[in-house]
Amino acid sequence: MAIGPSLPGRPVRGSTSGRPLMAALDLFGRRWMLRVMWELRDGPAGFRQLLDRCEGISNAVLSTRLAELVESRLVAHSDDRSYALTGLGGEVCRAIAPLDAWSRRWASELGT
């Protein structure tokens, strides 16, 4: 299997079909991937800002995740060295916003 981001049309962990949903699930299932995207939902951020926002992520993992997100066209890297969601990346964050709302209700229900 090729190293790099999961992209539609390519085999991914758990699926050789290349179906878009399987590629998306593999991509978003990578450690820190959704967290990095979620931290960009309110606007562009530089590498150091993202390191601070994603407490506990290593430089190497952040660098790898950002490269994968850029190659997947979910994040763009601008000339001013900041990272921002693309239109597709913004759609992902809007798609998982209901899960965020549900998780808050769940936490409230559990009293946490």
Secondary structure, DSSP 4 states (H G I P E B T S, - for coil): --SS---TTS-BTTBSS--HHHHHHHHHTSTTHHHHHHHTTTS-EEHHHHHHHSTT--HHHHHHHHHHHHHTTSEEE-TTSEEEE-HHHHHHHHHHHHHHHHHHHHHHHHT-
